[in-house]
Amino acid sequence: MQAKVLEKLRQFDTATICNVIELFEVRPRNQGFMTREIKAAFPDLPPMVGFASTATCRTFAEPPDHDVPKIPDLISRFDELSGPAAIVLQNLDTTGAAANFGDVFSNTFKAFGAAGLVTNGPGRDLEQIERIGFPVFYDGVVCAHGYMHLLDLHLPVQVGGIDVYPNDLLHGDANGVTTIPLEIAADLADACAEYAAAEAVVIDLAQSGAASLGDMREAFAEMSRLVANLGKRLSKS
């Protein structure tokens, strides 16, 4: 995918991305985004945009007797992706899970161009990871890594209530994480600015300090009109 498309997508928050995806009518509005359990560890960082490099892992159960993949093995699969990797780790342990990641993993992934990491498990070393500006999305903090080991690489995983496939396009920020259907990514990037401009009709009036109720009714009507017109164009495309 062209780098300029990814850069455009990074200019908008994930909530706006989700709003515009809805207008394309390519999937139900209650699908494609992760549940609230998956939170941004560093909500002040810019949006993460990357392609899913998936893996399963365990942190409570001991590793099997046979060899298991290592982090360099996962990194070696990055060239299968359409752009920068977003690591997606599914922790298969549902109880007693220790940390899936820390500063060693995060520094290593970032060194090889990864855009961020998403997991249904906890992490640690957050102060060190924040200093390198590496976005992570997780479900909490645990001080120990237990028996952390990878299992399967680049197969479908389940994180945050959705299936994530290798090379799925992900967008994440303080609002959460969503997938972006690849077939609409370029048009989505162009449409987000128009959607934001429609919302600004209401937001700018609300922030003016001089809005009457009549003015606000008109502003909401105008915003709805602009969004509806945008939706008609996008759903046809």
C-alpha positions in Angstrom: 0.0 0.0 0.0 1.2 3.5 -0.8 2.9 5.2 2.1 1.0 8.4 1.5 -2.3 6.6 2.2 -1.0 5.4 5.5 0.2 8.9 6.4 -3.2 10.3 5.6 -4.8 7.7 7.9 -2.4 8.7 10.7 -3.8 12.2 10.6 -7.1 11.2 12.0 -8.2 9.6 15.3 -9.6 6.1 15.3 -13.1 7.3 16.2 -13.2 9.3 13.0 -11.8 6.3 11.0 -14.7 4.2 12.4 -17.3 6.8 11.6 -16.2 7.0 7.9 -15.9 3.2 7.6 -19.6 3.0 8.4 -20.5 5.2 5.5 -19.0 2.7 3.0 -21.5 0.1 4.2 -19.0 -2.7 3.6 -19.6 -4.3 7.0 -22.1 -4.1 9.9 -21.5 -1.2 12.3 -21.1 -3.5 15.2 -18.2 -5.4 13.7 -14.5 -4.8 13.0 -13.4 -2.9 16.1 -11.9 -4.2 19.4 -13.7 -4.2 22.7 -13.0 -1.8 25.5 -10.7 -4.3 27.3 -8.0 -3.4 24.7 -6.7 0.0 25.9 -3.9 2.3 24.7 -1.0 2.2 27.2 0.1 5.6 26.0 -3.0 7.6 24.8 -1.1 10.7 24.0 0.9 9.1 21.2 -0.2 9.6 17.6 -2.4 6.9 15.9 -0.8 3.6 15.1 -1.4 2.4 11.5 0.1 -0.9 10.5 -0.5 -4.3 9.0 -1.2 -7.3 11.4 1.7 -9.6 12.0 -0.1 -12.2 14.1 1.1 -14.7 16.7 -0.3 -16.8 19.6 1.6 -17.0 22.8 1.3 -18.3 26.4 2.7 -16.9 29.6 1.2 -19.2 32.3 1.7 -22.7 30.8 5.3 -23.9 30.5 6.8 -24.1 27.0 6.5 -27.4 25.1 9.5 -29.7 24.8 9.9 -28.9 21.1 11.4 -25.7 19.8 9.0 -22.7 19.6 9.3 -19.6 17.5 11.4 -16.7 18.8 10.9 -13.0 18.2 13.4 -12.9 15.3 11.3 -15.6 13.6 8.2 -13.3 13.8 10.2 -10.3 12.5 11.4 -12.5 9.6 7.7 -12.6 8.4 7.4 -8.8 8.2 8.2 -8.9 4.5 4.9 -10.8 3.9 3.0 -7.6 4.8 1.8 -4.7 2.7 3.5 -2.1 5.0 4.8 -1.5 8.5 3.9 -4.3 11.0 1.5 -4.0 13.8 2.2 -7.0 16.1 -1.0 -8.7 17.3 -0.4 -11.2 20.1 -3.2 -13.5 21.3 -2.4 -14.8 24.8 -4.0 -18.3 25.0 -3.9 -18.4 28.8 -7.1 -17.1 30.2 -6.1 -17.2 33.9 -2.9 -16.4 35.6 -1.5 -14.7 32.5 1.8 -12.9 33.0 3.2 -10.2 30.8 3.2 -10.7 27.0 5.7 -8.0 26.3 8.2 -5.6 27.8 10.9 -3.2 26.8 13.1 -5.8 25.1 10.3 -6.9 22.7 9.2 -3.4 22.1 12.6 -2.0 21.3 13.3 -5.0 19.0 10.0 -4.6 17.1 10.5 -0.9 16.7 14.1 -1.4 15.4 12.6 -3.4 12.5 10.0 -0.8 11.6 6.9 -2.0 13.5 4.2 0.6 14.1 3.0 -0.8 17.4 1.7 -3.9 19.3 -1.8 -5.1 20.2 -2.5 -7.9 22.6 -5.3 -9.3 24.8 -2.7 -9.8 27.6 -0.8 -7.5 29.9 2.6 -5.9 29.6 5.4 -4.4 31.7 8.3 -2.0 31.5 5.8 0.7 30.5 8.0 3.7 31.5 10.8 2.4 29.3 8.4 1.7 26.3 6.8 5.1 26.6 10.2 6.8 26.3 10.8 5.2 22.9 7.3 6.3 21.7 6.1 2.8 20.7 2.3 2.4 20.8 1.0 -0.6 22.6 -2.6 -1.7 23.3 -3.2 -4.2 26.0 -5.4 -5.2 29.0 -3.3 -4.2 32.0 0.0 -4.4 33.7 1.8 -7.4 35.3 5.4 -7.2 36.7 6.6 -10.7 35.6 6.7 -12.5 32.2 6.0 -16.0 33.6 6.7 -18.6 30.9 6.2 -16.2 27.9 6.7 -18.0 24.6 5.3 -17.8 21.1 3.5 -20.6 19.4 1.9 -20.1 16.0 3.0 -17.3 13.6 0.9 -15.5 10.9 -2.4 -17.4 11.5 -5.7 -15.8 12.4 -5.9 -14.7 16.0 -8.7 -13.5 18.3 -8.0 -10.3 20.2 -10.5 -7.8 21.6 -13.5 -9.7 20.4 -12.6 -9.9 16.7 -10.7 -12.1 14.4 -7.5 -10.6 13.1 -5.8 -12.0 10.0 -2.2 -11.6 8.8 -1.9 -8.3 6.8 -5.2 -6.8 8.2 -4.8 -3.1 8.3 -5.2 -1.7 11.9 -5.7 1.8 13.2 -5.4 2.5 16.9 -5.2 5.4 19.4 -6.6 6.5 22.7 -10.1 5.6 21.4 -9.2 1.9 20.8 -8.3 -0.3 17.8 -10.2 -1.0 14.6 -9.5 -2.9 11.4 -9.8 -1.1 8.1 -11.0 -3.1 5.0 -8.1 -2.9 2.6 -10.4 -2.3 -0.4 -11.6 1.1 1.0 -8.4 2.3 2.7 -7.3 4.8 0.0 -10.8 6.3 -0.3 -11.2 6.3 3.5 -8.1 8.4 3.9 -9.4 11.0 1.5 -12.9 11.1 3.0 -11.9 11.6 6.7 -11.1 15.3 6.2 -14.6 15.9 4.7 -16.2 14.0 7.6 -14.2 16.1 10.1 -15.3 19.3 8.4 -18.9 18.2 8.7 -18.5 17.6 12.4 -16.8 21.0 12.7 -20.0 22.8 11.8 -21.4 21.8 15.2 -18.2 21.8 17.2 -17.1 25.2 16.1 -20.5 26.7 16.9 -20.6 25.0 20.3 -17.1 26.4 21.1 -18.0 29.9 19.9 -19.8 30.8 23.2 -22.6 32.5 21.2 -24.7 29.6 20.1 -28.5 29.8 20.4 -30.7 26.7 20.5 -32.0 27.7 17.0 -28.4 28.0 15.7 -27.5 24.6 17.1 -30.6 22.9 15.5 -29.5 24.4 12.1 -25.9 23.3 12.7 -26.9 19.7 13.5 -29.1 19.7 10.4 -26.3 20.9 8.2 -23.9 18.4 9.7 -26.4 15.6 9.0 -26.8 16.8 5.4 -23.1 16.8 4.8 -22.5 13.4 6.3 -25.5 11.9 4.3 -24.1 13.3 1.1 -20.7 11.9 1.8 -22.2 8.6 2.7 -24.1 8.4 -0.6 -20.9 8.9 -2.6 -18.9 6.5 -0.5 -21.4 3.7 -0.5 -21.7 3.9 -4.3 -17.9 3.8 -4.7 
